[in-house]
Amino acid sequence: MPIKENLEQVKQNIARAAQKAGKRPEDIVLVMATKTVDPERIREAILAGGQIIGENKVQEALKKYEVLKNERVRWHFIGHLQTNKVKDVLKFAYMIHSVDRLSLVEKLDQRLQHEGRSLDILIQVNTSYEESKYGIAPEEAVSLVRQAAKYETLNILGLMTIGLFTRDEIKIRKCFKLLKEISDKIVKEDIHRVRMKYLSMGMSNDYQIAIEEGGNMVRVGTAIFGARNTPDAYYWPSEKTDEERQG
């Protein structure tokens, strides 16, 4: 199916899931996950009504941004971010979904101070407890939010997670329920400068479930652009650096 029809189908599915969850379809934000998708196909999706691009790899995103920077679209960074890529990611990212450790918070703040501006971020939480996944441990999420809130260059607007890659819907829902619980806890803590505006959860295989469990920002790629040639493992490497292991 062409991208336009795929995008329309995704929007219809979002609307159905939103209504089922007692939400308005227009309150669900669709981020088009465009990893490995070439600029012309992304432009086709933009012309079909896509408004937000979500990229996983900084270098890949920069090349596409050069081609598409004049399009009326916002760019989000949704992949794992290494501290040595902070300067580059800030060239295009309107929001970063994957802030998961204090060293990254500090590096972002340092660069943003240098540039004299602020940035919208989400804190990534590893709700599936998988060793191969990035994200702060659920038990440490509130603490990281509290620490990150001290940096005035960062606007904390919510949380992000990746659901368990499984066909077991109960296990998938458990991941999303946990993120919602953490969000509710942060709201109750009433941390200065923190707004739990977004729960970024749900991808092509589980975005409807995510919406039903409280998600209001979904990251959909293959359901719009078709299957990729590159396996997901390429984007979620299992080997972490020493810096990442130490948090």
C-alpha positions as CSV (number, residue, x, y, z in Angstrom):
1,M,0.0,0.0,0.0
2,P,1.2,3.6,-0.7
3,I,2.4,5.7,2.2
4,K,-0.6,8.0,2.1
5,E,-3.0,5.1,2.6
6,N,-0.8,3.5,5.3
7,L,-0.7,6.8,7.1
8,E,-4.5,7.2,6.9
9,Q,-4.9,3.7,8.3
10,V,-2.6,4.4,11.2
11,K,-4.6,7.5,12.0
12,Q,-7.9,5.6,11.9
13,N,-6.4,3.0,14.3
14,I,-5.2,5.8,16.6
15,A,-8.7,7.3,16.6
16,R,-10.3,4.0,17.5
17,A,-7.9,3.3,20.3
18,A,-8.2,6.8,21.6
19,Q,-12.0,6.5,21.7
20,K,-11.8,3.2,23.4
21,A,-9.6,4.8,26.1
22,G,-11.9,7.8,26.5
23,K,-9.6,10.2,24.8
24,R,-9.9,12.5,21.8
25,P,-8.1,11.3,18.7
26,E,-6.5,14.7,18.2
27,D,-4.8,14.4,21.7
28,I,-2.6,11.6,20.4
29,V,0.6,12.7,18.8
30,L,1.9,10.6,15.9
31,V,5.7,10.6,15.5
32,M,6.7,9.0,12.2
33,A,9.7,6.7,12.9
34,T,11.8,7.2,9.8
35,K,14.9,5.2,10.4
36,T,16.3,3.8,7.1
37,V,13.6,5.6,5.2
38,D,14.9,7.8,2.4
39,P,14.1,11.5,2.2
40,E,11.8,11.3,-0.8
41,R,9.6,8.8,0.9
42,I,9.6,10.9,4.1
43,R,8.6,13.9,1.9
44,E,5.7,11.8,0.6
45,A,4.5,11.1,4.2
46,I,4.8,14.8,5.0
47,L,2.7,15.7,2.0
48,A,0.2,13.1,3.2
49,G,-0.2,14.9,6.5
50,G,2.7,13.6,8.7
51,Q,3.9,16.4,11.0
52,I,6.7,14.9,13.2
53,I,9.7,12.9,12.1
54,G,11.4,10.6,14.6
55,E,15.0,9.6,13.9
56,N,17.1,7.0,15.7
57,K,20.7,7.7,14.5
58,V,22.2,11.1,14.6
59,Q,24.4,10.9,11.5
60,E,21.6,9.4,9.4
61,A,19.2,12.1,10.6
62,L,21.7,14.9,9.8
63,K,21.9,13.8,6.2
64,K,18.1,13.7,5.8
65,Y,17.7,17.0,7.6
66,E,19.9,18.7,5.0
67,V,17.5,17.5,2.3
68,L,14.3,18.1,4.2
69,K,15.0,21.1,6.5
70,N,12.7,23.4,4.6
71,E,9.7,21.1,5.0
72,R,7.1,22.2,7.6
73,V,7.8,19.4,10.0
74,R,9.3,18.9,13.5
75,W,12.2,16.6,14.1
76,H,12.3,14.4,17.3
77,F,15.2,12.2,18.3
78,I,13.9,8.8,19.5
79,G,17.0,6.6,19.5
80,H,19.8,6.0,22.0
81,L,21.9,9.2,22.3
82,Q,25.7,9.0,23.0
83,T,27.1,12.1,24.8
84,N,29.6,12.7,22.0
85,K,26.7,13.2,19.6
86,V,25.0,16.0,21.7
87,K,26.3,18.9,19.6
88,D,25.1,17.2,16.4
89,V,21.6,16.2,17.7
90,L,20.9,19.7,18.7
91,K,21.2,20.8,15.0
92,F,17.9,19.3,14.2
93,A,16.0,17.9,17.3
94,Y,13.0,19.8,18.6
95,M,12.5,17.1,21.3
96,I,14.7,14.2,22.6
97,H,12.7,11.1,23.8
98,S,15.7,9.1,25.1
99,V,17.3,11.0,28.0
100,D,18.2,8.1,30.4
101,R,21.2,9.1,32.6
102,L,22.6,12.0,34.4
103,S,25.8,12.2,32.3
104,L,23.6,12.9,29.3
105,V,21.6,15.5,31.2
106,E,24.8,17.3,32.1
107,K,26.2,17.2,28.5
108,L,22.9,18.5,27.1
109,D,22.8,21.3,29.6
110,Q,26.4,22.3,28.9
111,R,25.8,22.5,25.2
112,L,22.4,24.2,25.5
113,Q,23.9,26.8,27.9
114,H,26.6,27.5,25.2
115,E,23.8,27.9,22.6
116,G,21.7,30.0,25.0
117,R,18.5,28.0,24.6
118,S,16.4,25.2,26.1
119,L,15.1,21.9,24.8
120,D,12.1,19.7,25.4
121,I,13.0,16.2,26.6
122,L,11.4,12.9,27.8
123,I,13.0,10.6,30.3
124,Q,13.4,7.0,28.9
125,V,12.5,4.2,31.3
126,N,13.3,0.6,30.8
127,T,9.9,-0.8,31.8
128,S,10.6,-4.3,30.3
129,Y,13.7,-4.7,32.5
130,E,15.6,-6.1,29.5
131,E,19.4,-5.9,29.7
132,S,19.6,-5.1,25.9
133,K,17.3,-2.1,26.3
134,Y,18.3,1.4,27.2
135,G,16.5,3.5,29.7
136,I,16.7,4.3,33.4
137,A,15.5,1.5,35.7
138,P,11.8,2.1,36.8
139,E,12.9,2.3,40.5
140,E,15.3,5.1,39.7
141,A,13.1,7.1,37.3
142,V,11.7,9.6,39.8
143,S,15.2,10.3,41.1
144,L,16.5,11.0,37.6
145,V,13.6,13.3,36.9
146,R,14.2,15.2,40.1
147,Q,17.9,15.6,39.3
148,A,17.3,16.6,35.7
149,A,14.7,19.2,36.8
150,K,17.5,21.2,38.3
151,Y,18.9,22.0,34.9
152,E,17.0,25.0,33.6
153,T,17.9,24.4,29.9
154,L,15.9,21.2,30.0
155,N,12.1,21.1,29.8
156,I,11.0,17.7,31.1
157,L,7.6,17.0,29.4
158,G,7.1,13.3,30.2
159,L,8.4,9.8,29.8
160,M,9.2,7.3,27.1
161,T,9.5,3.5,27.0
162,I,9.8,0.7,24.5
163,G,7.4,-2.2,25.1
164,L,8.5,-5.8,25.3
165,F,9.0,-7.4,21.9
166,T,6.5,-10.2,22.3
167,R,3.1,-11.4,21.1
168,D,2.0,-11.7,24.7
169,E,-0.4,-8.8,25.1
170,I,-0.5,-9.1,28.8
171,K,3.3,-8.6,29.1
172,I,3.2,-5.7,26.6
173,R,0.4,-4.0,28.7
174,K,2.5,-4.5,31.8
175,C,5.3,-2.3,30.4
176,F,2.9,0.5,29.5
177,K,1.0,0.3,32.8
178,L,4.2,0.7,34.6
179,L,5.2,3.8,32.7
180,K,1.8,5.3,33.5
181,E,2.2,4.5,37.2
182,I,5.6,6.2,37.2
183,S,4.1,9.2,35.5
184,D,1.3,9.4,38.0
185,K,3.8,9.2,40.9
186,I,5.9,12.1,39.4
187,V,2.7,14.2,39.1
188,K,1.9,13.6,42.8
189,E,5.5,14.6,43.7
190,D,4.8,18.0,42.1
191,I,8.5,18.5,41.1
192,H,9.3,22.1,40.1
193,R,9.4,22.7,36.3
194,V,8.4,19.1,35.5
195,R,5.2,18.5,33.4
196,M,4.0,15.0,32.6
197,K,2.5,16.1,29.4
198,Y,3.5,13.1,27.2
199,L,3.8,9.4,27.6
200,S,5.7,8.3,24.5
201,M,5.0,4.6,24.1
202,G,3.9,2.3,21.4
203,M,5.4,1.4,18.0
204,S,4.0,-0.2,14.9
205,N,3.2,-3.6,16.6
206,D,1.7,-2.2,19.8
207,Y,0.7,1.5,19.5
208,Q,-3.0,0.8,19.9
209,I,-2.4,-1.1,23.2
210,A,-0.1,1.8,24.3
211,I,-2.9,4.3,23.8
212,E,-5.4,2.2,25.7
213,E,-2.9,2.1,28.6
214,G,-2.5,5.9,28.7
215,G,0.0,6.7,25.9
216,N,-0.5,9.9,24.0
217,M,2.6,9.9,21.8
218,V,3.3,7.0,19.5
219,R,6.3,6.2,17.3
220,V,5.2,4.4,14.2
221,G,7.5,3.4,11.3
222,T,6.9,0.1,9.5
223,A,3.1,0.5,9.6
224,I,3.5,3.7,7.5
225,F,6.6,3.0,5.4
226,G,6.7,-0.8,5.2
227,A,9.2,-3.4,6.5
228,R,12.8,-2.3,6.8
229,N,15.9,-4.1,5.5
230,T,17.8,-3.4,8.7
231,P,16.9,-5.4,11.8
232,D,15.8,-3.6,15.0
233,A,19.0,-4.9,16.7
234,Y,21.0,-2.4,14.6
235,Y,19.1,0.4,16.4
236,W,19.0,-1.1,19.9
237,P,22.5,-2.6,20.3
238,S,22.9,-5.1,23.1
239,E,26.5,-4.0,24.0
240,K,26.5,-0.9,26.2
241,T,29.5,1.3,26.7
242,D,31.2,1.7,30.1
243,E,29.6,5.2,30.5
244,E,26.2,3.7,29.9
245,R,26.7,0.9,32.4
246,Q,27.7,3.3,35.0
247,G,24.7,5.6,34.3
